[in-house]
Amino acid sequence: MAAAEAALSPAAVLELHRAVELLLNREISNANRGCKLAQVQGQIKEVRRIMERKVEMILDPQEQPGSMEAKSRDLGRAAGAFRKNTI
């Protein structure tokens, strides 16, 4: 490459360096955008997994209303017993 640069004028070498620098900066910028995009996509997937778990947790008790009613009755009884014991 040194022989090729020796045949070029200093102005041509400077222009070539500028062009290469612009190309490298553009490619680095594109690569960084790709990394950022992958990070955001990963975050979106994680949020989606969390939201799916939350929805499942919300829907699960609704599928077993008898269980919720029994827990509610037990809690009411325990509260009544507590009230009687504290008075």
Residue frames as a rotation matrix with the C-alpha (Angstrom) as fourth column:
MET 1
0.572 0.820 0.000 0.00
0.820 -0.572 0.000 0.00
0.000 0.000 -1.000 0.00
ALA 2
0.280 -0.544 -0.791 2.92
0.274 -0.744 0.609 2.34
-0.920 -0.388 -0.059 0.70
ALA 3
-0.753 -0.557 0.351 3.95
0.461 -0.066 0.885 2.11
-0.470 0.828 0.306 -2.95
ALA 4
-0.118 0.799 0.590 0.42
0.934 -0.112 0.339 3.00
0.337 0.591 -0.733 -4.05
GLU 5
0.724 0.384 -0.573 0.32
0.605 -0.752 0.261 5.97
-0.331 -0.536 -0.777 -1.67
ALA 6
-0.216 -0.888 -0.407 3.71
0.354 -0.459 0.815 7.14
-0.910 0.032 0.413 -2.92
ALA 7
-0.717 -0.012 0.697 2.25
0.697 -0.047 0.716 7.39
0.024 0.999 0.042 -6.43
LEU 8
0.360 0.915 0.183 -0.63
0.860 -0.401 0.315 9.56
0.361 0.044 -0.931 -5.14
SER 9
-0.311 -0.390 0.866 -0.35
0.065 -0.918 -0.390 13.23
0.948 -0.065 0.311 -4.41
PRO 10
-0.970 -0.064 -0.235 -0.69
0.237 -0.018 -0.971 14.35
0.058 -0.998 0.033 -0.78
ALA 11
-0.574 0.817 -0.047 -4.07
-0.798 -0.572 -0.190 15.88
-0.182 -0.071 0.981 -1.59
ALA 12
-0.003 0.561 -0.828 -5.29
-0.634 0.640 0.435 12.59
0.774 0.526 0.354 -3.10
VAL 13
-0.604 -0.277 -0.747 -4.08
0.345 0.755 -0.558 10.64
0.718 -0.595 -0.360 -0.05
LEU 14
-0.962 0.272 0.018 -5.87
-0.158 -0.505 -0.848 13.08
-0.222 -0.819 0.529 2.25
GLU 15
-0.248 0.910 -0.332 -9.07
-0.960 -0.183 0.213 12.75
0.133 0.371 0.919 0.22
LEU 16
-0.134 0.131 -0.982 -8.78
-0.204 0.966 0.157 8.95
0.970 0.221 -0.103 0.31
HIS 17
-0.878 -0.239 -0.415 -8.30
0.342 0.291 -0.893 8.99
0.334 -0.926 -0.174 4.09
ARG 18
-0.756 0.652 0.063 -11.35
-0.592 -0.639 -0.492 11.23
-0.280 -0.409 0.868 4.52
ALA 19
-0.050 0.753 -0.656 -13.47
-0.844 0.319 0.431 8.96
0.533 0.575 0.620 2.36
VAL 20
-0.348 -0.151 -0.925 -12.37
0.183 0.957 -0.225 5.86
0.920 -0.248 -0.305 4.27
GLU 21
-0.996 -0.031 -0.080 -12.99
0.085 -0.232 -0.969 7.65
0.012 -0.972 0.234 7.59
LEU 22
-0.444 0.894 -0.060 -16.54
-0.894 -0.446 -0.034 8.55
-0.058 0.038 0.998 6.52
LEU 23
0.054 0.442 -0.896 -17.23
-0.514 0.781 0.354 4.97
0.856 0.441 0.269 5.45
LEU 24
-0.619 -0.361 -0.698 -15.86
0.354 0.665 -0.658 3.54
0.702 -0.654 -0.283 8.68
ASN 25
-0.944 0.306 0.126 -17.84
-0.282 -0.546 -0.789 5.99
-0.172 -0.780 0.602 10.81
ARG 26
-0.148 0.936 -0.319 -21.02
-0.957 -0.055 0.285 5.10
0.249 0.347 0.904 8.93
GLU 27
-0.021 0.093 -0.995 -20.42
-0.150 0.984 0.095 1.38
0.988 0.151 -0.007 9.36
ILE 28
-0.883 -0.315 -0.347 -19.65
0.299 0.190 -0.935 1.78
0.361 -0.930 -0.074 13.06
SER 29
-0.716 0.683 0.145 -22.82
-0.674 -0.622 -0.398 3.82
-0.181 -0.383 0.906 13.48
ASN 30
0.079 0.750 -0.657 -24.87
-0.784 0.453 0.423 1.15
0.615 0.482 0.624 11.69
ALA 31
-0.351 -0.277 -0.895 -23.33
0.217 0.905 -0.366 -1.56
0.911 -0.322 -0.257 13.87
ASN 32
-1.000 -0.017 -0.006 -24.13
0.011 -0.297 -0.955 0.40
0.015 -0.955 0.297 17.03
ARG 33
-0.343 0.938 -0.045 -27.74
-0.938 -0.339 0.077 0.86
0.057 0.069 0.996 15.90
GLY 34
0.038 0.309 -0.950 -27.95
-0.351 0.895 0.277 -2.90
0.936 0.323 0.143 15.41
CYS 35
-0.735 -0.372 -0.567 -26.72
0.387 0.457 -0.801 -3.48
0.557 -0.808 -0.192 18.97
LYS 36
-0.885 0.450 0.121 -29.18
-0.411 -0.631 -0.658 -0.95
-0.219 -0.632 0.743 20.37
LEU 37
-0.102 0.877 -0.470 -31.98
-0.896 0.124 0.426 -2.50
0.431 0.465 0.773 18.36
ALA 38
-0.190 -0.034 -0.981 -31.11
0.095 0.994 -0.053 -5.95
0.977 -0.103 -0.185 19.70
GLN 39
-0.962 -0.178 -0.206 -31.09
0.223 -0.082 -0.971 -4.55
0.156 -0.981 0.119 23.26
VAL 40
-0.595 0.803 0.036 -34.51
-0.786 -0.571 -0.238 -2.95
-0.171 -0.170 0.971 22.81
GLN 41
0.027 0.602 -0.798 -35.90
-0.636 0.626 0.451 -6.13
0.771 0.495 0.400 21.27
GLY 42
-0.548 -0.298 -0.782 -34.59
0.348 0.769 -0.537 -8.11
0.761 -0.566 -0.318 24.24
GLN 43
-0.976 0.216 0.016 -36.22
-0.123 -0.490 -0.863 -5.67
-0.178 -0.844 0.505 26.64
ILE 44
-0.275 0.920 -0.280 -39.51
-0.942 -0.199 0.272 -5.93
0.195 0.338 0.921 24.76
LYS 45
-0.094 0.197 -0.976 -39.40
-0.163 0.964 0.211 -9.73
0.982 0.179 -0.059 24.99
GLU 46
-0.833 -0.274 -0.480 -38.71
0.404 0.291 -0.867 -9.57
0.377 -0.917 -0.131 28.73
VAL 47
-0.792 0.606 0.069 -41.57
-0.551 -0.662 -0.508 -7.13
-0.262 -0.440 0.859 29.33
ARG 48
-0.093 0.779 -0.620 -43.86
-0.813 0.300 0.499 -9.34
0.575 0.551 0.605 27.29
ARG 49
-0.377 -0.107 -0.920 -42.93
0.242 0.947 -0.209 -12.40
0.894 -0.301 -0.332 29.38
ILE 50
-0.985 0.007 -0.173 -43.58
0.165 -0.260 -0.951 -10.45
-0.052 -0.965 0.255 32.58
MET 51
-0.538 0.835 -0.114 -46.94
-0.835 -0.546 -0.058 -9.21
-0.111 0.064 0.992 31.31
GLU 52
-0.102 0.487 -0.868 -47.96
-0.464 0.748 0.474 -12.72
0.880 0.451 0.149 30.23
ARG 53
-0.674 -0.186 -0.715 -47.16
0.471 0.637 -0.611 -14.03
0.569 -0.748 -0.341 33.72
LYS 54
-0.937 0.347 -0.042 -49.15
-0.204 -0.638 -0.742 -11.21
-0.284 -0.687 0.669 35.31
VAL 55
-0.263 0.879 -0.398 -52.16
-0.920 -0.105 0.377 -11.90
0.290 0.465 0.836 33.08
GLU 56
-0.230 0.131 -0.964 -51.93
-0.005 0.991 0.135 -15.61
0.973 0.036 -0.227 33.92
MET 57
-0.906 -0.134 -0.401 -51.85
0.390 0.099 -0.915 -14.74
0.162 -0.986 -0.038 37.63
ILE 58
-0.721 0.691 -0.055 -54.93
-0.636 -0.691 -0.345 -12.56
-0.277 -0.213 0.937 37.21
LEU 59
-0.079 0.724 -0.685 -56.82
-0.840 0.322 0.437 -15.15
0.537 0.610 0.583 35.18
ASP 60
-0.681 -0.279 -0.677 -55.88
-0.020 0.931 -0.364 -18.15
0.732 -0.234 -0.640 37.32
PRO 61
-0.930 0.368 -0.020 -58.00
0.041 0.049 -0.998 -17.23
-0.366 -0.929 -0.061 40.37
GLN 62
-0.313 0.858 -0.408 -60.95
-0.895 -0.410 -0.175 -16.44
-0.317 0.310 0.896 38.10
GLU 63
-0.317 0.152 -0.936 -60.87
-0.566 0.762 0.315 -20.01
0.761 0.630 -0.155 36.87
GLN 64
-0.516 0.079 -0.853 -61.41
0.569 0.776 -0.272 -21.25
0.641 -0.626 -0.445 40.43
PRO 65
-0.251 0.453 0.855 -64.16
-0.434 -0.842 0.319 -19.06
0.865 -0.291 0.408 41.92
GLY 66
0.739 0.537 -0.408 -65.10
0.069 0.541 0.838 -21.72
0.671 -0.647 0.362 44.50
SER 67
0.040 -0.836 -0.548 -61.62
0.907 0.260 -0.330 -21.58
0.418 -0.484 0.769 45.93
MET 68
-0.729 -0.287 0.622 -61.82
0.130 -0.949 -0.286 -17.80
0.672 -0.128 0.729 46.30
GLU 69
0.216 0.894 0.393 -65.21
-0.453 -0.265 0.851 -18.04
0.865 -0.362 0.347 48.00
ALA 70
0.678 -0.020 -0.735 -63.89
0.518 0.722 0.458 -20.62
0.521 -0.692 0.500 50.46
LYS 71
-0.421 -0.895 -0.149 -60.87
0.800 -0.289 -0.525 -18.45
0.427 -0.340 0.838 51.27
SER 72
-0.511 0.306 0.803 -63.15
-0.235 -0.949 0.211 -15.47
0.826 -0.081 0.557 51.77
ARG 73
0.622 0.777 -0.094 -65.38
-0.179 0.258 0.949 -17.41
0.762 -0.574 0.299 54.18
ASP 74
0.376 -0.569 -0.731 -62.36
0.840 0.543 0.009 -18.66
0.392 -0.618 0.682 56.12
LEU 75
-0.675 -0.642 0.364 -60.97
0.474 -0.755 -0.454 -15.15
0.566 -0.134 0.814 56.35
GLY 76
-0.084 0.754 0.651 -64.34
-0.430 -0.617 0.659 -13.84
0.899 -0.224 0.376 57.59
ARG 77
0.773 0.346 -0.532 -64.47
0.238 0.619 0.748 -16.53
0.588 -0.705 0.396 60.28
ALA 78
-0.066 -0.896 -0.439 -60.91
0.933 0.100 -0.345 -15.79
0.353 -0.432 0.830 61.36
ALA 79
-0.660 -0.130 0.740 -61.70
0.049 -0.990 -0.130 -12.06
0.749 -0.050 0.660 61.57
GLY 80
0.383 0.883 0.272 -64.80
-0.365 -0.125 0.922 -12.77
0.848 -0.453 0.274 63.66
ALA 81
0.655 -0.210 -0.726 -62.84
0.637 0.671 0.381 -15.00
0.407 -0.711 0.573 66.03
PHE 82
-0.473 -0.878 0.073 -60.13
0.736 -0.439 -0.516 -12.36
0.485 -0.190 0.854 66.32
ARG 83
-0.347 0.435 0.831 -62.73
-0.280 -0.894 0.351 -9.70
0.895 -0.111 0.432 67.09
LYS 84
0.722 0.671 -0.169 -64.31
-0.082 0.325 0.942 -11.85
0.687 -0.666 0.290 69.82
ASN 85
0.419 -0.639 -0.645 -60.93
0.857 0.513 0.048 -12.61
0.300 -0.573 0.763 71.40
THR 86
-0.607 -0.728 0.319 -59.78
0.602 -0.683 -0.414 -8.99
0.519 -0.059 0.853 71.45
ILE 87
-0.087 0.651 0.754 -62.93
-0.291 -0.741 0.605 -7.50
0.953 -0.167 0.254 73.01
